[in-house]
Structures are given as structure tokens and as C-alpha cells.
Amino acid sequence: MFLYSGSGTGKTMLTWFLCERVLGPKITMKTANKQIITGQFNKELEGKCLLILEEMSNSKFTDWITFANRLKDFIDSDTLMIEEKYRTPYPVTNIMNLIINSNNSKTIWLDRNDRRYFIPDIS
């Protein structure tokens, strides 16, 4: 889900409620660090069923494309390779759901017919 709107519309409150009151902090993660998707190490994602990417922004066009391509793989994959520093990578079942909160419409690269994202109208 991609939640895009101006500041003060309640995007963060919605995701806070899901993390803290519905699912709980043990199986959710909230971050503004896009390296969790584009970087090499992702051990903290193991066992999480909801990842919230808060105020994601990509300043360079190449970063934008790289992030979008990694997101596609992350969303569609049945398995997730867990990589930890100085350890052998291993696969786990991908149970992750993703919510992206942003005030910037250029946060993710969307193809015209992309079926991966739900983008509700927020006002």
C-alpha cells in the first residue's frame, strides 16, 4: 500500500495504530532507511509481517529506479534471503506486507498498469 498525501492527514497515525495496537512491535518494523530494501544486510526483517517505510524519498533518478526494482522483487517473491554480516545468507518464507508513507508522490516508480500497489485517495 502506498499512502501519499500532504502532511497532517493521518498516515503515520494509521500505521502507528496497526503496529502498536493491532499487530504489535515484535512482528512489525517502521523505518525511514531505504537501505532495508536496497542494502545488503536485512536480518531485522526476519519474522516481520509488516514493514512500514516512512517518508521515503529518492533524490537521484537512478536511486529511484533501483529502489522501485528492488521493491518489485521484494513484493513478488515467495522467499526472502536473510543476510547478516559475517553469516551465510539463508532463505525464509516471505510473509512481509508493505506500507509506504510519503508526502512526496515521486517516492516510488509506478508503471501505468502496475498491479503491485494499492494507492487509496487520502485527504
HUPEUR-V636106 format. One record per pair of residues at least 6 apart in sequence whose C-alpha atoms are under 8 Angstrom apart, sorted by sequence separation. I is the first residue (numbers start at 1). J is the second residue. D is the distance in whole Angstrom. If there is no record, write none. Layout:
# HUPEUR-V636106
i	j	d
I	J	D
I	J	D
This chain:
# HUPEUR-V636106
i	j	d
18	24	8
19	25	6
36	42	6
58	64	5
74	80	7
83	89	5
82	89	6
83	90	7
3	11	7
81	89	6
82	90	5
19	28	6
81	90	6
82	91	6
19	29	8
81	91	4
82	92	7
80	91	6
81	92	6
79	91	6
80	92	5
79	92	5
80	93	6
79	93	5
80	94	5
78	93	6
79	94	5
29	45	8
78	94	5
77	94	7
29	48	7
34	53	8
27	47	6
28	48	5
31	51	8
33	53	8
27	48	4
28	49	6
29	50	6
30	51	6
31	52	6
32	53	6
75	96	8
26	48	7
27	49	6
28	50	5
29	51	5
30	52	5
31	53	5
32	54	5
34	56	7
75	97	8
27	50	7
28	51	6
29	52	6
30	53	6
31	54	6
32	55	6
33	56	8
75	98	8
28	52	8
30	54	7
32	56	6
38	66	7
38	67	6
37	67	7
38	70	6
34	67	8
37	70	7
37	71	7
46	82	7
15	52	7
37	74	8
45	82	8
43	82	6
42	82	6
43	83	6
68	108	6
41	82	7
42	83	6
43	84	5
67	108	7
68	109	6
75	116	7
12	54	8
41	83	5
42	84	7
68	110	8
40	83	7
41	84	5
64	107	7
41	85	7
56	100	7
64	108	7
65	109	7
72	116	8
51	96	7
53	98	8
55	100	8
56	101	7
57	102	8
64	109	7
46	92	8
49	95	5
50	96	5
51	97	6
52	98	6
53	99	6
54	100	6
55	101	6
56	102	6
48	95	7
49	96	4
50	97	5
51	98	5
52	99	5
53	100	5
54	101	5
55	102	4
57	104	7
47	95	8
48	96	6
49	97	6
50	98	6
51	99	6
52	100	6
53	101	6
54	102	6
55	103	7
56	104	8
58	106	8
50	99	8
52	101	7
55	104	8
57	106	7
58	107	6
57	107	5
56	107	6
15	99	8
12	101	7
11	101	6
3	99	7
7	103	6
1	98	6
2	99	6
3	100	6
4	101	6
5	102	7
6	103	5
1	99	5
2	100	5
3	101	5
4	102	5
5	103	5
1	100	6
2	101	6
3	102	6
4	103	6
5	104	8
2	102	8
4	104	7
5	105	8
4	105	6
9	122	7
9	123	6
2	117	7
4	119	8
1	117	5
2	118	6
3	119	6
1	118	5
2	119	5
3	120	7
5	122	6
6	123	8
1	119	6
2	120	8
4	122	7
5	123	7
3	122	7
